[in-house]
Amino acid sequence: MTLRREAFLDHVKERGEYGTAEEAERAARVVLALLGAHLVGDVRAQLAARLPETFAWILLNPLTSAEPLPPERFVRATAAWIEGATEQTAAWDVSAVLSTVADAAGEDLLGQILLQLPAGYDLLFGRPRPT
């Protein structure tokens, strides 16, 4: 089931404790653009189908990563894309967005997403996996 844009942003806003929907949207746009660069094939398309159209297009942007970034570098890249962000605030942004994405994806699709990403992303999605 696809989340409506407002519902998606409300979840991100609440989890990120943002003061405005604009702050939540800025975080969502950056994190989804970076995430989309790491996902390929049906998994990316399936996730896009569960996101609001605006965010689905961002995820499907043809931006690609030469190599998957480890979680720490993903957070650093997020900080670099958000004006005034630090690694600590970017980690908060990533968590707020990716935990909302995890809810939209569901457990089965999230498992497929995590298979395409380096170890440690389960924590960024707020879904720690047993070791």
C-alpha positions as CSV (number, residue, x, y, z in Angstrom):
1,M,0.0,0.0,0.0
2,T,1.3,3.4,-1.0
3,L,1.5,6.1,1.7
4,R,0.1,9.5,1.0
5,R,2.7,12.3,0.8
6,E,1.3,14.0,3.9
7,A,1.2,10.8,5.9
8,F,4.8,10.0,4.9
9,L,6.0,13.5,5.8
10,D,4.1,13.4,9.1
11,H,5.9,10.2,10.1
12,V,9.3,11.7,9.1
13,K,8.5,15.0,10.9
14,E,7.5,13.2,14.1
15,R,10.4,10.8,14.1
16,G,12.9,13.5,13.3
17,E,11.3,15.9,15.7
18,Y,11.3,18.6,13.0
19,G,9.7,21.9,13.5
20,T,8.2,22.1,10.0
21,A,7.1,19.8,7.2
22,E,9.7,21.6,5.0
23,E,12.5,20.3,7.2
24,A,11.1,16.8,7.1
25,E,10.8,17.0,3.3
26,R,14.4,18.3,2.9
27,A,15.7,15.3,4.9
28,A,13.4,12.9,2.9
29,R,14.6,14.2,-0.5
30,V,18.3,13.9,0.4
31,V,18.1,10.5,2.1
32,L,15.9,9.0,-0.7
33,A,18.2,10.3,-3.4
34,L,21.2,8.7,-1.8
35,L,19.3,5.4,-1.0
36,G,18.1,5.2,-4.6
37,A,21.7,5.4,-5.9
38,H,22.3,2.2,-3.9
39,L,19.3,0.1,-5.0
40,V,18.8,-1.6,-8.3
41,G,16.2,-3.6,-10.2
42,D,12.9,-4.9,-8.9
43,V,13.7,-4.0,-5.3
44,R,14.1,-0.3,-6.2
45,A,10.9,-0.4,-8.3
46,Q,8.9,-2.2,-5.5
47,L,10.0,0.3,-2.9
48,A,9.2,3.2,-5.2
49,A,5.7,1.8,-5.7
50,R,5.1,2.0,-1.9
51,L,6.3,5.6,-1.6
52,P,4.3,8.8,-2.4
53,E,4.8,9.7,-6.1
54,T,7.1,12.7,-5.4
55,F,9.4,10.6,-3.3
56,A,9.2,7.6,-5.7
57,W,10.6,9.8,-8.5
58,I,13.5,10.9,-6.3
59,L,14.3,7.3,-5.4
60,L,14.1,6.3,-9.1
61,N,16.4,9.1,-10.2
62,P,19.1,7.7,-12.4
63,L,21.8,8.7,-9.9
64,T,24.0,5.7,-9.2
65,S,26.7,5.0,-6.7
66,A,30.0,3.6,-8.0
67,E,30.1,1.4,-5.0
68,P,27.7,1.0,-2.1
69,L,28.6,3.3,0.8
70,P,29.1,1.8,4.2
71,P,26.5,3.2,6.7
72,E,29.0,5.7,8.2
73,R,29.8,7.2,4.8
74,F,26.1,7.2,3.9
75,V,25.5,9.4,6.9
76,R,28.5,11.6,6.0
77,A,27.2,12.0,2.5
78,T,23.8,13.0,3.9
79,A,25.5,15.6,6.0
80,A,27.3,17.0,3.0
81,W,24.0,17.4,1.1
82,I,22.1,19.2,3.8
83,E,23.2,22.7,4.5
84,G,24.3,23.2,8.1
85,A,24.1,19.5,8.9
86,T,26.6,17.7,11.1
87,E,27.2,14.0,11.1
88,Q,25.1,13.8,14.3
89,T,22.2,15.7,12.8
90,A,22.5,13.7,9.5
91,A,22.3,10.4,11.5
92,W,19.1,11.7,13.0
93,D,17.8,12.7,9.5
94,V,18.7,9.3,8.0
95,S,17.0,7.4,10.9
96,A,13.8,9.5,10.7
97,V,13.5,8.9,6.9
98,L,14.7,5.3,6.7
99,S,12.6,4.1,9.6
100,T,9.6,5.5,7.8
101,V,10.7,3.8,4.6
102,A,11.0,0.5,6.5
103,D,7.4,0.8,7.6
104,A,6.3,1.5,4.1
105,A,8.3,-1.3,2.7
106,G,7.3,-4.1,5.1
107,E,9.5,-6.8,6.4
108,D,9.9,-8.9,3.2
109,L,10.8,-6.0,0.9
110,L,13.1,-4.5,3.7
111,G,14.9,-7.8,3.8
112,Q,15.5,-7.6,0.0
113,I,16.7,-4.0,0.4
114,L,19.1,-4.9,3.1
115,L,20.6,-7.6,0.9
116,Q,21.6,-4.9,-1.6
117,L,23.3,-2.8,1.0
118,P,26.5,-3.2,3.1
119,A,26.2,-4.6,6.6
120,G,25.0,-2.1,9.2
121,Y,22.1,-0.6,7.3
122,D,19.6,-2.5,9.4
123,L,20.5,-0.1,12.2
124,L,19.9,2.9,10.0
125,F,16.5,1.6,9.1
126,G,15.8,1.1,12.8
127,R,15.4,-2.7,12.3
128,P,18.5,-4.3,13.9
129,R,19.0,-7.9,12.7
130,P,20.3,-10.7,14.9
131,T,24.0,-11.4,14.3
